Amino acid sequence: MTQHEEHSQHTGRPLPPAPVTEEKSTADVDRPEGPISAAIIAAGIGAAALGLFTTLAEASADVAEWLQWNDRVGPLSGKTLMAVIVWLVSWAILHVALRNKPRETGRALAVAVVLIGLGVLGTFPTFFQLFASE
């Protein structure tokens, strides 16, 4: 027997309706956007790292030789693997730093667009050949 039924039996009057409480489900709870921002910025950092390694390999024979981890691939093997390492490390660091930040995605996107632009610029032959060692 419910509380309403018991009360109405004793007093003859029904209880007023119980207040409706709105509980938020886990889908309705605002979650921090910091981890998303960390991933976005890390992607930009990885792209910028690839542009930087490409330009450095063109500018210095020593750097190009150091980045040649596979003779059949040439310096591209080191450039891409170093860019991936930089991306993963920066993602881990940024995730820890931004994990509780509530709203950062707008700024993160702006930063990432600039970094990706710099990375793309660094991979264009007309740009990196400006730094070619002769």
JORA-V550726 format. One record per residue. N is the residue number from 1. RES is the residue in one small letter. SS is DSSP state (H for helix, E for strand, - for the rest). PHI is phi in radians with two decimals (* if undefined). Layout:
n: <N N>
res: <RES RES>
ss: <SS SS>
phi: <PHI PHI>
//
This chain:
n: <1 2 3 4 5 6 7 8 9 10 11 12 13 14 15 16 17 18 19 20 21 22 23 24 25 26 27 28 29 30 31 32 33 34 35 36 37 38 39 40 41 42 43 44 45 46 47 48 49 50 51 52 53 54 55 56 57 58 59 60 61 62 63 64 65 66 67 68 69 70 71 72 73 74 75 76 77 78 79 80 81 82 83 84 85 86 87 88 89 90 91 92 93 94 95 96 97 98 99 100 101 102 103 104 105 106 107 108 109 110 111 112 113 114 115 116 117 118 119 120 121 122 123 124 125 126 127 128 129 130 131 132 133 134>
res: <m t q h e e h s q h t g r p l p p a p v t e e k s t a d v d r p e g p i s a a i i a a g i g a a a l g l f t t l a e a s a d v a e w l q w n d r v g p l s g k t l m a v i v w l v s w a i l h v a l r n k p r e t g r a l a v a v v l i g l g v l g t f p t f f q l f a s e>
ss: <- - H H H H H H H H H - - - - - - - - - - - - - - - - - - - - - - H H H H H H H H H H H H H H H H H H H H H H H H H H - H H H H H H - - - E - - - E H H H H H H H H H H H H H H H H H H H H H H H H - - - - - - H H H H H H H H H H H H H H H H H H H - H H H H H H H - - ->
phi: <* -1.43 -1.08 -1.11 -1.16 -1.10 -1.13 -1.22 -1.23 -1.36 -1.84 1.46 -2.05 -1.36 -1.28 -1.11 -1.05 -1.19 -1.13 -1.53 -1.80 -1.75 -1.69 -1.42 -1.40 -1.11 -1.29 -1.54 -1.33 -1.23 -1.86 -1.08 -1.68 -0.97 -1.08 -1.16 -1.06 -1.05 -1.15 -1.14 -1.16 -1.07 -1.09 -1.12 -1.12 -1.10 -1.15 -1.12 -1.11 -1.08 -1.10 -1.15 -1.13 -1.11 -1.18 -1.11 -1.15 -1.33 -1.38 -2.37 -1.14 -1.14 -1.16 -1.06 -1.16 -1.12 -1.41 -1.50 -1.52 -2.40 -1.12 -1.27 -1.62 1.47 -1.10 -1.05 -1.06 -1.26 -1.03 -1.24 -1.18 -1.15 -1.11 -1.15 -1.11 -1.05 -1.06 -1.15 -1.14 -1.14 -1.10 -1.11 -1.13 -1.15 -1.06 -1.14 -1.23 -1.90 -1.04 -1.91 -1.32 -1.26 -2.38 -2.33 -1.16 -1.10 -1.15 -1.08 -1.13 -1.10 -1.10 -1.12 -1.09 -1.11 -1.13 -1.14 -1.04 -1.12 -1.12 -1.13 -1.02 -1.17 -1.71 -1.40 -0.99 -1.12 -1.47 -1.24 -1.24 -1.09 -1.81 -1.06 -1.48 -1.86>
//
